[in-house]
Amino acid sequence: MIWAAAVMVAATGGMVTLAAGAPGQCTVTGYDTFDCDVALDGGGLTFALPDGKTFAFTLAEDGTGSAFLIEADAGPGQVPDELRDFRAVDGKPGCWARGDEFEFCVLVEQ
């Protein structure tokens, strides 16, 4: 198996369109490493967390990113929790962090 850093595709402006998620492995602060299906687009990614929440990440033009945590039972008009100012982690491809407070890593099978 060959793994590629999902966010690197998004960060370099690569356009990936998937009808379904690509198999991957995710690590998010507060969760153990878990298998995930990652939906990618030209500027971000989305995957389900083990507790049913949805994690969405999008890049800004300045190389920073924002993450959105969407509740499993979210209804129309419910605002997701937003975490801002993520930056790529040096030496850890596919990983983004907000200081020492929150980090996530996503690798997808290629």
Biopython code that builds the backbone (N, CA, C, O; Angstrom):
import numpy as np
from Bio.PDB.StructureBuilder import StructureBuilder

atoms = [
    (1, "MET", "N", (0.829, -1.185, 0.000)),
    (1, "MET", "CA", (0.000, 0.000, 0.000)),
    (1, "MET", "C", (0.871, 1.244, 0.000)),
    (1, "MET", "O", (1.889, 1.320, 0.687)),
    (2, "ILE", "N", (0.450, 2.191, -0.772)),
    (2, "ILE", "CA", (1.120, 3.486, -0.790)),
    (2, "ILE", "C", (0.163, 4.495, -0.187)),
    (2, "ILE", "O", (-1.011, 4.545, -0.553)),
    (3, "TRP", "N", (0.664, 5.294, 0.733)),
    (3, "TRP", "CA", (-0.179, 6.299, 1.392)),
    (3, "TRP", "C", (0.288, 7.679, 0.961)),
    (3, "TRP", "O", (1.486, 7.913, 0.804)),
    (4, "ALA", "N", (-0.625, 8.563, 0.776)),
    (4, "ALA", "CA", (-0.298, 9.946, 0.420)),
    (4, "ALA", "C", (-0.987, 10.873, 1.403)),
    (4, "ALA", "O", (-2.092, 10.597, 1.871)),
    (5, "ALA", "N", (-0.334, 11.950, 1.702)),
    (5, "ALA", "CA", (-0.915, 12.925, 2.622)),
    (5, "ALA", "C", (-2.054, 13.649, 1.920)),
    (5, "ALA", "O", (-1.838, 14.356, 0.936)),
    (6, "ALA", "N", (-3.242, 13.473, 2.421)),
    (6, "ALA", "CA", (-4.432, 14.032, 1.777)),
    (6, "ALA", "C", (-4.397, 15.539, 1.720)),
    (6, "ALA", "O", (-4.765, 16.132, 0.707)),
    (7, "VAL", "N", (-3.970, 16.152, 2.768)),
    (7, "VAL", "CA", (-3.999, 17.608, 2.804)),
    (7, "VAL", "C", (-2.948, 18.190, 1.876)),
    (7, "VAL", "O", (-3.091, 19.327, 1.428)),
    (8, "MET", "N", (-1.901, 17.443, 1.579)),
    (8, "MET", "CA", (-0.905, 17.934, 0.640)),
    (8, "MET", "C", (-1.527, 18.079, -0.740)),
    (8, "MET", "O", (-1.184, 19.014, -1.462)),
    (9, "VAL", "N", (-2.413, 17.203, -1.123)),
    (9, "VAL", "CA", (-3.117, 17.341, -2.397)),
    (9, "VAL", "C", (-3.903, 18.640, -2.392)),
    (9, "VAL", "O", (-3.854, 19.415, -3.347)),
    (10, "ALA", "N", (-4.620, 18.866, -1.318)),
    (10, "ALA", "CA", (-5.409, 20.090, -1.214)),
    (10, "ALA", "C", (-4.510, 21.319, -1.147)),
    (10, "ALA", "O", (-4.806, 22.338, -1.771)),
    (11, "ALA", "N", (-3.419, 21.233, -0.398)),
    (11, "ALA", "CA", (-2.540, 22.372, -0.198)),
    (11, "ALA", "C", (-1.853, 22.808, -1.482)),
    (11, "ALA", "O", (-1.577, 23.992, -1.672)),
    (12, "THR", "N", (-1.580, 21.864, -2.354)),
    (12, "THR", "CA", (-0.905, 22.202, -3.599)),
    (12, "THR", "C", (-1.886, 22.562, -4.692)),
    (12, "THR", "O", (-1.490, 22.808, -5.831)),
    (13, "GLY", "N", (-3.162, 22.594, -4.356)),
    (13, "GLY", "CA", (-4.163, 22.980, -5.335)),
    (13, "GLY", "C", (-4.583, 21.843, -6.235)),
    (13, "GLY", "O", (-5.296, 22.059, -7.215)),
    (14, "GLY", "N", (-4.151, 20.633, -5.919)),
    (14, "GLY", "CA", (-4.550, 19.480, -6.720)),
    (14, "GLY", "C", (-6.049, 19.276, -6.613)),
    (14, "GLY", "O", (-6.623, 19.398, -5.531)),
    (15, "MET", "N", (-6.670, 18.971, -7.713)),
    (15, "MET", "CA", (-8.108, 18.794, -7.705)),
    (15, "MET", "C", (-8.416, 17.302, -7.723)),
    (15, "MET", "O", (-8.032, 16.591, -8.651)),
    (16, "VAL", "N", (-9.094, 16.847, -6.718)),
    (16, "VAL", "CA", (-9.496, 15.459, -6.631)),
    (16, "VAL", "C", (-10.998, 15.440, -6.421)),
    (16, "VAL", "O", (-11.503, 16.081, -5.500)),
    (17, "THR", "N", (-11.706, 14.726, -7.247)),
    (17, "THR", "CA", (-13.150, 14.624, -7.099)),
    (17, "THR", "C", (-13.494, 13.174, -6.840)),
    (17, "THR", "O", (-13.138, 12.297, -7.628)),
    (18, "LEU", "N", (-14.174, 12.918, -5.760)),
    (18, "LEU", "CA", (-14.512, 11.557, -5.381)),
    (18, "LEU", "C", (-16.013, 11.454, -5.151)),
    (18, "LEU", "O", (-16.616, 12.310, -4.504)),
    (19, "ALA", "N", (-16.603, 10.403, -5.686)),
    (19, "ALA", "CA", (-18.024, 10.172, -5.432)),
    (19, "ALA", "C", (-18.204, 9.632, -4.025)),
    (19, "ALA", "O", (-19.208, 9.910, -3.369)),
    (20, "ALA", "N", (-17.242, 8.870, -3.570)),
    (20, "ALA", "CA", (-17.262, 8.316, -2.218)),
    (20, "ALA", "C", (-15.905, 8.602, -1.600)),
    (20, "ALA", "O", (-14.979, 9.023, -2.294)),
    (21, "GLY", "N", (-15.784, 8.380, -0.315)),
    (21, "GLY", "CA", (-14.527, 8.653, 0.354)),
    (21, "GLY", "C", (-13.424, 7.695, -0.055)),
    (21, "GLY", "O", (-13.675, 6.537, -0.391)),
    (22, "ALA", "N", (-12.201, 8.195, -0.022)),
    (22, "ALA", "CA", (-11.020, 7.366, -0.252)),
    (22, "ALA", "C", (-10.630, 6.745, 1.085)),
    (22, "ALA", "O", (-10.647, 7.430, 2.107)),
    (23, "PRO", "N", (-10.278, 5.456, 1.096)),
    (23, "PRO", "CA", (-9.879, 4.854, 2.368)),
    (23, "PRO", "C", (-8.626, 5.524, 2.919)),
    (23, "PRO", "O", (-7.689, 5.827, 2.180)),
    (24, "GLY", "N", (-8.628, 5.743, 4.202)),
    (24, "GLY", "CA", (-7.494, 6.399, 4.816)),
    (24, "GLY", "C", (-7.344, 6.054, 6.277)),
    (24, "GLY", "O", (-8.066, 5.221, 6.824)),
    (25, "GLN", "N", (-6.384, 6.717, 6.894)),
    (25, "GLN", "CA", (-6.140, 6.572, 8.321)),
    (25, "GLN", "C", (-6.036, 7.979, 8.894)),
    (25, "GLN", "O", (-5.292, 8.815, 8.380)),
    (26, "CYS", "N", (-6.787, 8.236, 9.965)),
    (26, "CYS", "CA", (-6.860, 9.573, 10.545)),
    (26, "CYS", "C", (-6.451, 9.549, 12.017)),
    (26, "CYS", "O", (-6.660, 8.566, 12.727)),
    (27, "THR", "N", (-5.872, 10.642, 12.443)),
    (27, "THR", "CA", (-5.555, 10.877, 13.849)),
    (27, "THR", "C", (-6.031, 12.286, 14.171)),
    (27, "THR", "O", (-5.699, 13.237, 13.464)),
    (28, "VAL", "N", (-6.802, 12.415, 15.230)),
    (28, "VAL", "CA", (-7.336, 13.708, 15.647)),
    (28, "VAL", "C", (-7.189, 13.796, 17.160)),
    (28, "VAL", "O", (-7.434, 12.820, 17.867)),
    (29, "THR", "N", (-6.790, 14.958, 17.655)),
    (29, "THR", "CA", (-6.684, 15.162, 19.096)),
    (29, "THR", "C", (-7.970, 14.696, 19.778)),
    (29, "THR", "O", (-9.071, 15.069, 19.371)),
    (30, "GLY", "N", (-7.818, 13.883, 20.813)),
    (30, "GLY", "CA", (-8.969, 13.379, 21.565)),
    (30, "GLY", "C", (-9.451, 12.016, 21.106)),
    (30, "GLY", "O", (-10.333, 11.433, 21.737)),
    (31, "TYR", "N", (-8.890, 11.495, 20.020)),
    (31, "TYR", "CA", (-9.278, 10.189, 19.485)),
    (31, "TYR", "C", (-8.015, 9.373, 19.222)),
    (31, "TYR", "O", (-6.951, 9.933, 18.961)),
    (32, "ASP", "N", (-8.138, 8.052, 19.291)),
    (32, "ASP", "CA", (-7.053, 7.186, 18.857)),
    (32, "ASP", "C", (-7.006, 7.214, 17.330)),
    (32, "ASP", "O", (-7.949, 7.690, 16.698)),
    (33, "THR", "N", (-5.936, 6.719, 16.733)),
    (33, "THR", "CA", (-5.860, 6.597, 15.279)),
    (33, "THR", "C", (-6.979, 5.667, 14.813)),
    (33, "THR", "O", (-7.236, 4.638, 15.437)),
    (34, "PHE", "N", (-7.641, 6.030, 13.719)),
    (34, "PHE", "CA", (-8.769, 5.242, 13.237)),
    (34, "PHE", "C", (-8.809, 5.230, 11.715)),
    (34, "PHE", "O", (-8.293, 6.135, 11.060)),
    (35, "ASP", "N", (-9.432, 4.186, 11.160)),
    (35, "ASP", "CA", (-9.667, 4.119, 9.722)),
    (35, "ASP", "C", (-10.760, 5.105, 9.374)),
    (35, "ASP", "O", (-11.719, 5.265, 10.129)),
    (36, "CYS", "N", (-10.623, 5.776, 8.227)),
    (36, "CYS", "CA", (-11.609, 6.771, 7.837)),
    (36, "CYS", "C", (-11.763, 6.776, 6.324)),
    (36, "CYS", "O", (-10.853, 6.372, 5.600)),
    (37, "ASP", "N", (-12.896, 7.227, 5.857)),
    (37, "ASP", "CA", (-13.138, 7.482, 4.438)),
    (37, "ASP", "C", (-13.048, 8.980, 4.258)),
    (37, "ASP", "O", (-13.823, 9.727, 4.855)),
    (38, "VAL", "N", (-12.104, 9.427, 3.437)),
    (38, "VAL", "CA", (-11.805, 10.851, 3.303)),
    (38, "VAL", "C", (-12.318, 11.371, 1.962)),
    (38, "VAL", "O", (-11.916, 10.881, 0.907)),
    (39, "ALA", "N", (-13.192, 12.347, 2.004)),
    (39, "ALA", "CA", (-13.648, 13.026, 0.795)),
    (39, "ALA", "C", (-12.767, 14.253, 0.594)),
    (39, "ALA", "O", (-12.661, 15.098, 1.483)),
    (40, "LEU", "N", (-12.139, 14.351, -0.565)),
    (40, "LEU", "CA", (-11.231, 15.455, -0.881)),
    (40, "LEU", "C", (-11.824, 16.342, -1.957)),
    (40, "LEU", "O", (-12.571, 15.882, -2.820)),
    (41, "ASP", "N", (-11.479, 17.624, -1.894)),
    (41, "ASP", "CA", (-11.751, 18.516, -3.008)),
    (41, "ASP", "C", (-10.536, 19.414, -3.165)),
    (41, "ASP", "O", (-9.526, 19.192, -2.497)),
    (42, "GLY", "N", (-10.602, 20.394, -4.004)),
    (42, "GLY", "CA", (-9.437, 21.225, -4.282)),
    (42, "GLY", "C", (-8.923, 22.036, -3.119)),
    (42, "GLY", "O", (-7.787, 22.507, -3.167)),
    (43, "GLY", "N", (-9.703, 22.221, -2.083)),
    (43, "GLY", "CA", (-9.250, 23.068, -0.988)),
    (43, "GLY", "C", (-9.508, 22.513, 0.390)),
    (43, "GLY", "O", (-9.458, 23.259, 1.369)),
    (44, "GLY", "N", (-9.784, 21.220, 0.501)),
    (44, "GLY", "CA", (-10.033, 20.686, 1.826)),
    (44, "GLY", "C", (-10.411, 19.223, 1.813)),
    (44, "GLY", "O", (-10.262, 18.523, 0.811)),
    (45, "LEU", "N", (-10.906, 18.782, 2.963)),
    (45, "LEU", "CA", (-11.283, 17.382, 3.119)),
    (45, "LEU", "C", (-12.333, 17.249, 4.202)),
    (45, "LEU", "O", (-12.529, 18.146, 5.022)),
    (46, "THR", "N", (-13.002, 16.109, 4.185)),
    (46, "THR", "CA", (-14.047, 15.823, 5.161)),
    (46, "THR", "C", (-14.003, 14.344, 5.493)),
    (46, "THR", "O", (-13.768, 13.512, 4.616)),
    (47, "PHE", "N", (-14.230, 14.008, 6.772)),
    (47, "PHE", "CA", (-14.332, 12.607, 7.182)),
    (47, "PHE", "C", (-15.132, 12.528, 8.476)),
    (47, "PHE", "O", (-15.276, 13.512, 9.200)),
    (48, "ALA", "N", (-15.648, 11.331, 8.747)),
    (48, "ALA", "CA", (-16.425, 11.099, 9.972)),
    (48, "ALA", "C", (-15.487, 10.731, 11.114)),
    (48, "ALA", "O", (-14.511, 10.006, 10.922)),
    (49, "LEU", "N", (-15.792, 11.236, 12.295)),
    (49, "LEU", "CA", (-15.060, 10.874, 13.512)),
    (49, "LEU", "C", (-15.715, 9.635, 14.127)),
    (49, "LEU", "O", (-16.876, 9.344, 13.838)),
    (50, "PRO", "N", (-14.987, 8.908, 14.968)),
    (50, "PRO", "CA", (-15.539, 7.681, 15.566)),
    (50, "PRO", "C", (-16.834, 7.881, 16.354)),
    (50, "PRO", "O", (-17.625, 6.947, 16.481)),
    (51, "ASP", "N", (-17.063, 9.086, 16.886)),
    (51, "ASP", "CA", (-18.282, 9.329, 17.670)),
    (51, "ASP", "C", (-19.450, 9.813, 16.822)),
    (51, "ASP", "O", (-20.491, 10.185, 17.362)),
    (52, "GLY", "N", (-19.290, 9.814, 15.493)),
    (52, "GLY", "CA", (-20.369, 10.203, 14.602)),
    (52, "GLY", "C", (-20.331, 11.651, 14.144)),
    (52, "GLY", "O", (-21.056, 12.025, 13.222)),
    (53, "LYS", "N", (-19.496, 12.475, 14.775)),
    (53, "LYS", "CA", (-19.352, 13.861, 14.320)),
    (53, "LYS", "C", (-18.660, 13.860, 12.955)),
    (53, "LYS", "O", (-18.033, 12.875, 12.565)),
    (54, "THR", "N", (-18.783, 14.966, 12.245)),
    (54, "THR", "CA", (-18.086, 15.147, 10.975)),
    (54, "THR", "C", (-16.995, 16.186, 11.169)),
    (54, "THR", "O", (-17.213, 17.228, 11.786)),
    (55, "PHE", "N", (-15.809, 15.885, 10.631)),
    (55, "PHE", "CA", (-14.671, 16.796, 10.676)),
    (55, "PHE", "C", (-14.449, 17.303, 9.253)),
    (55, "PHE", "O", (-14.250, 16.507, 8.335)),
    (56, "ALA", "N", (-14.482, 18.602, 9.069)),
    (56, "ALA", "CA", (-14.230, 19.204, 7.758)),
    (56, "ALA", "C", (-13.091, 20.199, 7.900)),
    (56, "ALA", "O", (-13.024, 20.942, 8.880)),
    (57, "PHE", "N", (-12.198, 20.213, 6.921)),
    (57, "PHE", "CA", (-11.046, 21.112, 6.945)),
    (57, "PHE", "C", (-10.961, 21.823, 5.608)),
    (57, "PHE", "O", (-11.143, 21.211, 4.555)),
    (58, "THR", "N", (-10.685, 23.110, 5.656)),
    (58, "THR", "CA", (-10.536, 23.892, 4.432)),
    (58, "THR", "C", (-9.322, 24.808, 4.549)),
    (58, "THR", "O", (-9.014, 25.320, 5.625)),
    (59, "LEU", "N", (-8.644, 25.004, 3.431)),
    (59, "LEU", "CA", (-7.465, 25.861, 3.392)),
    (59, "LEU", "C", (-7.831, 27.274, 2.977)),
    (59, "LEU", "O", (-8.744, 27.486, 2.179)),
    (60, "ALA", "N", (-7.106, 28.238, 3.531)),
    (60, "ALA", "CA", (-7.231, 29.630, 3.125)),
    (60, "ALA", "C", (-6.053, 29.943, 2.198)),
    (60, "ALA", "O", (-5.100, 29.167, 2.121)),
    (61, "GLU", "N", (-6.117, 31.044, 1.517)),
    (61, "GLU", "CA", (-5.063, 31.414, 0.577)),
    (61, "GLU", "C", (-3.714, 31.657, 1.241)),
    (61, "GLU", "O", (-2.679, 31.519, 0.588)),
    (62, "ASP", "N", (-3.700, 32.012, 2.505)),
    (62, "ASP", "CA", (-2.446, 32.341, 3.177)),
    (62, "ASP", "C", (-1.735, 31.129, 3.760)),
    (62, "ASP", "O", (-0.772, 31.290, 4.509)),
    (63, "GLY", "N", (-2.189, 29.908, 3.434)),
    (63, "GLY", "CA", (-1.532, 28.701, 3.929)),
    (63, "GLY", "C", (-2.024, 28.246, 5.292)),
    (63, "GLY", "O", (-1.518, 27.268, 5.842)),
    (64, "THR", "N", (-2.996, 28.941, 5.835)),
    (64, "THR", "CA", (-3.602, 28.493, 7.082)),
    (64, "THR", "C", (-4.902, 27.771, 6.744)),
    (64, "THR", "O", (-5.378, 27.829, 5.611)),
    (65, "GLY", "N", (-5.467, 27.095, 7.734)),
    (65, "GLY", "CA", (-6.714, 26.394, 7.505)),
    (65, "GLY", "C", (-7.647, 26.497, 8.680)),
    (65, "GLY", "O", (-7.248, 26.865, 9.785)),
    (66, "SER", "N", (-8.891, 26.168, 8.429)),
    (66, "SER", "CA", (-9.910, 26.128, 9.473)),
    (66, "SER", "C", (-10.565, 24.758, 9.472)),
    (66, "SER", "O", (-10.763, 24.147, 8.422)),
    (67, "ALA", "N", (-10.897, 24.291, 10.658)),
    (67, "ALA", "CA", (-11.595, 23.016, 10.807)),
    (67, "ALA", "C", (-12.980, 23.288, 11.367)),
    (67, "ALA", "O", (-13.192, 24.240, 12.118)),
    (68, "PHE", "N", (-13.906, 22.439, 10.988)),
    (68, "PHE", "CA", (-15.282, 22.547, 11.464)),
    (68, "PHE", "C", (-15.693, 21.198, 12.027)),
    (68, "PHE", "O", (-15.543, 20.172, 11.364)),
    (69, "LEU", "N", (-16.210, 21.196, 13.246)),
    (69, "LEU", "CA", (-16.722, 19.987, 13.873)),
    (69, "LEU", "C", (-18.241, 20.071, 13.858)),
    (69, "LEU", "O", (-18.839, 20.954, 14.473)),
    (70, "ILE", "N", (-18.850, 19.134, 13.143)),
    (70, "ILE", "CA", (-20.296, 19.140, 12.957)),
    (70, "ILE", "C", (-20.888, 17.997, 13.781)),
    (70, "ILE", "O", (-20.500, 16.841, 13.615)),
    (71, "GLU", "N", (-21.808, 18.317, 14.649)),
    (71, "GLU", "CA", (-22.432, 17.307, 15.513)),
    (71, "GLU", "C", (-23.130, 16.229, 14.684)),
    (71, "GLU", "O", (-23.635, 16.499, 13.594)),
    (72, "ALA", "N", (-23.149, 15.019, 15.209)),
    (72, "ALA", "CA", (-23.770, 13.891, 14.514)),
    (72, "ALA", "C", (-25.253, 14.133, 14.267)),
    (72, "ALA", "O", (-25.802, 13.690, 13.258)),
    (73, "ASP", "N", (-25.888, 14.826, 15.177)),
    (73, "ASP", "CA", (-27.326, 15.059, 15.058)),
    (73, "ASP", "C", (-27.644, 16.507, 14.645)),
    (73, "ASP", "O", (-28.724, 17.017, 14.944)),
    (74, "ALA", "N", (-26.704, 17.157, 13.961)),
    (74, "ALA", "CA", (-26.892, 18.552, 13.566)),
    (74, "ALA", "C", (-28.098, 18.698, 12.643)),
    (74, "ALA", "O", (-28.337, 17.872, 11.762)),
    (75, "GLY", "N", (-28.832, 19.752, 12.867)),
    (75, "GLY", "CA", (-29.995, 20.042, 12.040)),
    (75, "GLY", "C", (-29.770, 21.300, 11.215)),
    (75, "GLY", "O", (-28.771, 21.996, 11.393)),
    (76, "PRO", "N", (-30.682, 21.583, 10.331)),
    (76, "PRO", "CA", (-30.576, 22.797, 9.508)),
    (76, "PRO", "C", (-30.420, 24.038, 10.389)),
    (76, "PRO", "O", (-31.123, 24.202, 11.387)),
    (77, "GLY", "N", (-29.501, 24.893, 10.005)),
    (77, "GLY", "CA", (-29.292, 26.138, 10.732)),
    (77, "GLY", "C", (-28.374, 26.028, 11.933)),
    (77, "GLY", "O", (-27.995, 27.049, 12.507)),
    (78, "GLN", "N", (-28.003, 24.812, 12.331)),
    (78, "GLN", "CA", (-27.098, 24.638, 13.472)),
    (78, "GLN", "C", (-25.673, 24.945, 13.031)),
    (78, "GLN", "O", (-25.176, 24.372, 12.061)),
    (79, "VAL", "N", (-25.032, 25.839, 13.740)),
    (79, "VAL", "CA", (-23.686, 26.284, 13.389)),
    (79, "VAL", "C", (-22.655, 25.293, 13.942)),
    (79, "VAL", "O", (-22.716, 24.940, 15.120)),
    (80, "PRO", "N", (-21.704, 24.837, 13.103)),
    (80, "PRO", "CA", (-20.664, 23.925, 13.597)),
    (80, "PRO", "C", (-19.644, 24.672, 14.449)),
    (80, "PRO", "O", (-19.532, 25.895, 14.370)),
    (81, "ASP", "N", (-18.903, 23.927, 15.261)),
    (81, "ASP", "CA", (-17.784, 24.513, 16.004)),
    (81, "ASP", "C", (-16.659, 24.762, 15.007)),
    (81, "ASP", "O", (-16.305, 23.872, 14.234)),
    (82, "GLU", "N", (-16.096, 25.968, 15.022)),
    (82, "GLU", "CA", (-15.015, 26.305, 14.103)),
    (82, "GLU", "C", (-13.710, 26.484, 14.872)),
    (82, "GLU", "O", (-13.664, 27.163, 15.898)),
    (83, "LEU", "N", (-12.662, 25.868, 14.361)),
    (83, "LEU", "CA", (-11.316, 26.004, 14.906)),
    (83, "LEU", "C", (-10.462, 26.634, 13.814)),
    (83, "LEU", "O", (-10.380, 26.092, 12.711)),
    (84, "ARG", "N", (-9.827, 27.760, 14.096)),
    (84, "ARG", "CA", (-9.073, 28.494, 13.074)),
    (84, "ARG", "C", (-7.572, 28.403, 13.297)),
    (84, "ARG", "O", (-7.098, 27.877, 14.303)),
    (85, "ASP", "N", (-6.852, 28.929, 12.335)),
    (85, "ASP", "CA", (-5.398, 29.116, 12.403)),
    (85, "ASP", "C", (-4.605, 27.817, 12.439)),
    (85, "ASP", "O", (-3.604, 27.730, 13.150)),
    (86, "PHE", "N", (-5.028, 26.816, 11.693)),
    (86, "PHE", "CA", (-4.231, 25.603, 11.551)),
    (86, "PHE", "C", (-3.090, 25.864, 10.583)),
    (86, "PHE", "O", (-3.248, 26.582, 9.596)),
    (87, "ARG", "N", (-1.944, 25.273, 10.875)),
    (87, "ARG", "CA", (-0.773, 25.358, 10.001)),
    (87, "ARG", "C", (-0.192, 23.957, 9.844)),
    (87, "ARG", "O", (-0.307, 23.116, 10.735)),
    (88, "ALA", "N", (0.434, 23.727, 8.688)),
    (88, "ALA", "CA", (1.069, 22.433, 8.436)),
    (88, "ALA", "C", (2.148, 22.192, 9.492)),
    (88, "ALA", "O", (2.854, 23.119, 9.890)),
    (89, "VAL", "N", (2.270, 20.944, 9.943)),
    (89, "VAL", "CA", (3.262, 20.581, 10.954)),
    (89, "VAL", "C", (4.547, 20.165, 10.244)),
    (89, "VAL", "O", (4.543, 19.230, 9.444)),
    (90, "ASP", "N", (5.642, 20.860, 10.538)),
    (90, "ASP", "CA", (6.933, 20.527, 9.930)),
    (90, "ASP", "C", (7.335, 19.098, 10.272)),
    (90, "ASP", "O", (7.255, 18.682, 11.428)),
    (91, "GLY", "N", (7.765, 18.356, 9.266)),
    (91, "GLY", "CA", (8.250, 16.996, 9.481)),
    (91, "GLY", "C", (7.163, 15.948, 9.631)),
    (91, "GLY", "O", (7.471, 14.776, 9.850)),
    (92, "LYS", "N", (5.897, 16.337, 9.518)),
    (92, "LYS", "CA", (4.786, 15.393, 9.646)),
    (92, "LYS", "C", (3.822, 15.595, 8.470)),
    (92, "LYS", "O", (2.809, 16.281, 8.605)),
    (93, "PRO", "N", (4.141, 14.996, 7.319)),
    (93, "PRO", "CA", (3.266, 15.168, 6.150)),
    (93, "PRO", "C", (1.829, 14.753, 6.458)),
    (93, "PRO", "O", (1.589, 13.732, 7.103)),
    (94, "GLY", "N", (0.889, 15.552, 5.992)),
    (94, "GLY", "CA", (-0.526, 15.252, 6.205)),
    (94, "GLY", "C", (-1.058, 15.698, 7.552)),
    (94, "GLY", "O", (-2.216, 15.437, 7.878)),
    (95, "CYS", "N", (-0.217, 16.379, 8.351)),
    (95, "CYS", "CA", (-0.629, 16.811, 9.691)),
    (95, "CYS", "C", (-0.717, 18.335, 9.756)),
    (95, "CYS", "O", (0.128, 19.055, 9.223)),
    (96, "TRP", "N", (-1.767, 18.795, 10.427)),
    (96, "TRP", "CA", (-2.008, 20.214, 10.638)),
    (96, "TRP", "C", (-2.307, 20.425, 12.111)),
    (96, "TRP", "O", (-2.932, 19.581, 12.752)),
    (97, "ALA", "N", (-1.859, 21.554, 12.647)),
    (97, "ALA", "CA", (-2.058, 21.802, 14.079)),
    (97, "ALA", "C", (-2.383, 23.263, 14.329)),
    (97, "ALA", "O", (-2.095, 24.150, 13.526)),
    (98, "ARG", "N", (-2.988, 23.463, 15.468)),
    (98, "ARG", "CA", (-3.282, 24.784, 16.000)),
    (98, "ARG", "C", (-2.479, 24.898, 17.285)),
    (98, "ARG", "O", (-3.011, 24.717, 18.380)),
    (99, "GLY", "N", (-1.203, 25.196, 17.144)),
    (99, "GLY", "CA", (-0.302, 25.203, 18.297)),
    (99, "GLY", "C", (-0.234, 23.807, 18.896)),
    (99, "GLY", "O", (-0.231, 22.810, 18.175)),
    (100, "ASP", "N", (-0.180, 23.747, 20.223)),
    (100, "ASP", "CA", (-0.170, 22.454, 20.926)),
    (100, "ASP", "C", (-1.574, 22.020, 21.318)),
    (100, "ASP", "O", (-1.755, 20.966, 21.927)),
    (101, "GLU", "N", (-2.560, 22.826, 20.970)),
    (101, "GLU", "CA", (-3.926, 22.629, 21.424)),
    (101, "GLU", "C", (-4.702, 21.559, 20.650)),
    (101, "GLU", "O", (-5.486, 20.819, 21.244)),
    (102, "PHE", "N", (-4.491, 21.470, 19.330)),
    (102, "PHE", "CA", (-5.291, 20.560, 18.509)),
    (102, "PHE", "C", (-4.499, 20.203, 17.265)),
    (102, "PHE", "O", (-3.941, 21.080, 16.605)),
    (103, "GLU", "N", (-4.447, 18.911, 16.940)),
    (103, "GLU", "CA", (-3.728, 18.439, 15.760)),
    (103, "GLU", "C", (-4.516, 17.330, 15.094)),
    (103, "GLU", "O", (-5.184, 16.542, 15.764)),
    (104, "PHE", "N", (-4.438, 17.272, 13.779)),
    (104, "PHE", "CA", (-5.000, 16.136, 13.060)),
    (104, "PHE", "C", (-4.059, 15.740, 11.932)),
    (104, "PHE", "O", (-3.326, 16.571, 11.394)),
    (105, "CYS", "N", (-4.091, 14.472, 11.586)),
    (105, "CYS", "CA", (-3.291, 13.929, 10.501)),
    (105, "CYS", "C", (-4.185, 13.039, 9.647)),
    (105, "CYS", "O", (-5.004, 12.286, 10.173)),
    (106, "VAL", "N", (-4.028, 13.125, 8.338)),
    (106, "VAL", "CA", (-4.826, 12.328, 7.425)),
    (106, "VAL", "C", (-3.933, 11.750, 6.344)),
    (106, "VAL", "O", (-3.209, 12.478, 5.664)),
    (107, "LEU", "N", (-3.988, 10.441, 6.193)),
    (107, "LEU", "CA", (-3.291, 9.760, 5.119)),
    (107, "LEU", "C", (-4.329, 8.975, 4.333)),
    (107, "LEU", "O", (-5.181, 8.308, 4.921)),
    (108, "VAL", "N", (-4.265, 9.048, 3.011)),
    (108, "VAL", "CA", (-5.201, 8.288, 2.188)),
    (108, "VAL", "C", (-4.425, 7.287, 1.346)),
    (108, "VAL", "O", (-3.287, 7.532, 0.946)),
    (109, "GLU", "N", (-5.067, 6.156, 1.087)),
    (109, "GLU", "CA", (-4.454, 5.118, 0.258)),
    (109, "GLU", "C", (-4.454, 5.607, -1.182)),
    (109, "GLU", "O", (-5.447, 6.143, -1.676)),
    (110, "GLN", "N", (-3.327, 5.411, -1.840)),
    (110, "GLN", "CA", (-3.189, 5.894, -3.203)),
    (110, "GLN", "C", (-3.033, 4.750, -4.171)),
    (110, "GLN", "O", (-2.904, 4.974, -5.375)),
]
sb = StructureBuilder()
sb.init_structure("model")
sb.init_model(0)
sb.init_chain("A")
sb.init_seg("    ")
for serial, (resi, resn, name, xyz) in enumerate(atoms, 1):
    if name == "N":
        sb.init_residue(resn, " ", resi, " ")
    sb.init_atom(name, np.array(xyz, "f"), 0.0, 1.0, " ", f" {name:<3s}", serial, name[0])
structure = sb.get_structure()
